[in-house]
Amino acid sequence: MDYFFKDVDQEIFAWDWFKPSAVSQRSLKSIKYFIDKSELLEAGFYNHSADEDLVNEDFNSFDDIRSTKIAWLSDGDNMPDILKSVYEELTTLSRSVNDHLWKYCIEGWESFQYAEYRSEERGHYNWHVDTTPRFNGGNVRKLTFVVGLSHKHEYDGGELQLRHMPEPVKFKLGKGDFVIFPSFLLHRVTPVTRGVRKTLVGWGRGPNFV
């Protein structure tokens, strides 16, 4: 067995990829049309901690962790016709970035999630990851992308922050902006202090990391 690797110069150090105004106006209008006819629900979250006492010690209530209104853009295998081009555009862009940077095996996509963070509720989502270490029943989340659906001037706060350095990398998303990163990366949305922050989130899934 060779204990010393000689290919470290091939390592990829990009933990995220961001492009402003990356999403077409057609897709943004289709998303808005669908959401305007949808009922928004209170968001839940997955407790990935193996120690529930630790979670309860850090957070006094669910609202300390997350305050978000959401809607799903498809129901299982049923996708509205108006959203098919949206899924095609966003998954094609995501696969292109993944093929260039990380080359993770992505076999499919979850239903996209619309998320609304309102200032009157101090909308936020505390530090978390979007995946689990392993999934014995199938594919795990490997990629997370976020699309901005609000103009920057429409809200204050609401930064997407990624933690892969001592100081978080910060994004304030404008309408049509696109950011993608590995789903195991620690991230949060800071409280919205004015207006409403609207986004669309999607996850690419593939076989367990080996």
C-alpha positions in Angstrom: 0.0 0.0 0.0 1.3 3.5 -0.9 0.9 5.8 2.1 2.1 8.9 0.2 0.1 10.6 -2.4 1.6 12.5 -5.3 -1.5 14.0 -6.9 -2.4 16.7 -4.4 -1.9 19.4 -7.1 -5.2 18.0 -8.6 -7.3 18.9 -5.6 -10.3 21.2 -6.1 -10.6 23.9 -3.4 -13.8 25.5 -4.5 -16.5 24.9 -1.9 -19.2 26.9 -3.7 -20.0 28.5 -7.0 -22.0 31.7 -7.4 -23.3 33.5 -10.5 -25.5 36.6 -10.4 -28.6 36.8 -12.6 -28.0 33.2 -13.7 -31.7 32.2 -13.9 -33.8 33.2 -16.9 -36.8 35.5 -16.6 -39.0 32.8 -18.0 -38.2 30.5 -15.1 -38.5 33.3 -12.5 -42.0 34.1 -13.9 -43.1 30.5 -13.9 -42.0 30.0 -10.3 -43.9 33.2 -9.2 -47.0 32.1 -11.1 -47.0 28.7 -9.4 -46.3 30.1 -5.9 -49.0 32.7 -6.2 -51.5 29.9 -6.4 -49.9 27.8 -3.6 -50.5 27.6 0.1 -47.4 28.2 2.2 -46.6 25.9 5.2 -44.5 26.2 8.2 -41.1 24.6 7.5 -39.8 21.6 9.5 -36.2 20.4 9.9 -34.3 17.2 10.4 -32.5 16.7 13.6 -29.2 15.2 12.5 -27.7 15.3 16.0 -27.1 11.9 17.7 -27.5 13.7 21.0 -31.0 15.3 21.4 -30.1 16.6 24.8 -27.3 18.7 23.1 -29.9 20.1 20.7 -32.3 20.9 23.5 -29.6 22.6 25.4 -28.5 24.8 22.6 -32.0 25.8 21.4 -35.0 26.7 23.6 -37.6 26.1 20.9 -38.1 25.2 17.2 -38.2 28.9 16.4 -34.7 29.3 17.6 -33.6 26.9 14.8 -35.8 27.9 11.9 -38.6 30.3 11.0 -39.6 29.8 7.3 -42.7 29.5 5.2 -42.3 26.9 2.4 -44.1 25.3 -0.5 -43.0 22.3 -2.6 -42.9 22.7 -6.4 -43.9 19.1 -7.2 -45.7 16.2 -5.5 -43.8 13.0 -5.9 -43.7 12.2 -9.6 -46.3 14.8 -10.5 -44.9 18.0 -11.9 -47.0 20.9 -13.2 -46.3 21.6 -16.9 -45.4 25.2 -16.1 -42.4 24.0 -14.0 -40.9 21.5 -16.4 -38.7 24.1 -18.1 -37.7 25.4 -14.6 -36.5 22.0 -13.5 -34.7 21.5 -16.8 -32.8 24.8 -16.6 -31.8 24.5 -12.9 -30.7 20.9 -13.0 -28.8 21.4 -16.2 -26.9 24.4 -14.6 -26.3 22.4 -11.5 -25.0 19.4 -13.4 -22.7 21.6 -15.4 -21.1 23.2 -12.3 -20.8 19.7 -10.7 -19.2 18.2 -13.7 -16.6 21.1 -13.7 -15.8 21.2 -10.0 -16.8 18.2 -7.8 -17.9 15.4 -10.2 -20.2 13.8 -7.6 -22.4 11.1 -8.9 -25.9 12.6 -9.1 -28.7 10.3 -10.0 -31.7 12.6 -9.5 -33.3 15.6 -7.8 -35.7 16.1 -5.0 -38.7 18.3 -5.4 -37.7 21.9 -5.3 -38.6 24.0 -2.2 -39.8 27.6 -2.2 -38.8 29.3 1.0 -40.0 32.7 2.4 -38.3 34.4 5.3 -40.4 37.3 6.7 -39.1 40.2 8.8 -42.1 40.2 11.1 -41.2 36.7 12.1 -37.4 37.3 12.0 -37.3 34.5 9.3 -34.0 32.6 9.6 -32.5 29.1 9.6 -29.7 28.5 12.0 -26.5 26.5 11.3 -27.2 23.1 9.7 -26.2 20.7 7.0 -28.6 19.4 4.3 -27.6 15.7 4.3 -26.7 12.8 6.5 -23.4 10.8 6.8 -25.0 7.8 5.2 -28.4 6.6 4.0 -29.0 2.9 4.0 -32.2 3.1 1.9 -30.9 4.7 -1.2 -29.3 8.0 -2.3 -28.1 10.9 -0.1 -28.2 14.6 -0.7 -24.9 15.7 -2.3 -25.6 19.1 -3.9 -27.6 22.0 -2.6 -28.4 25.0 -4.8 -30.2 28.2 -3.9 -31.9 30.7 -6.3 -32.7 34.2 -5.2 -36.3 35.3 -5.9 -36.2 38.7 -4.2 -34.4 41.8 -5.3 -31.6 42.8 -2.8 -33.3 46.1 -2.0 -36.5 44.3 -0.9 -35.0 43.0 2.3 -32.3 43.4 4.9 -30.5 40.6 6.7 -31.2 37.2 5.3 -27.6 36.4 4.3 -26.8 32.9 3.2 -23.6 32.0 5.1 -21.4 29.0 4.3 -18.8 27.7 6.9 -15.7 26.2 5.4 -13.3 28.9 6.6 -12.7 30.4 10.0 -15.0 33.3 8.9 -18.3 32.5 7.1 -18.5 33.2 3.3 -21.5 35.5 2.9 -24.1 35.9 0.1 -27.0 38.3 -0.1 -28.9 36.9 -3.0 -30.7 39.1 -5.6 -33.4 38.0 -8.0 -32.1 35.3 -10.3 -28.8 34.8 -8.5 -27.6 31.2 -8.2 -25.3 29.6 -5.7 -24.5 25.9 -5.3 -22.4 23.9 -2.8 -21.9 20.4 -1.4 -24.9 19.5 0.9 -22.6 18.5 3.7 -21.3 22.1 4.1 -22.4 23.9 7.2 -24.6 26.9 6.4 -27.3 29.2 7.7 -29.7 32.0 6.8 -29.3 35.0 9.1 -32.5 36.7 10.4 -34.4 39.0 8.0 -34.8 42.4 9.6 -36.8 44.2 6.9 -39.0 42.9 4.1 -39.2 39.4 2.8 -36.5 37.1 1.4 -37.7 34.6 -1.1 -35.6 31.7 -2.5 -35.9 28.4 -4.3 -33.8 25.5 -3.0 -33.0 22.2 -4.6 -31.0 19.1 -3.8 -29.2 16.6 -6.0 -29.0 13.1 -4.7 -26.6 10.2 -5.4 -25.1 7.0 -3.9 -23.4 7.2 -0.5 -19.9 8.6 -0.5 -17.4 5.7 -0.4 
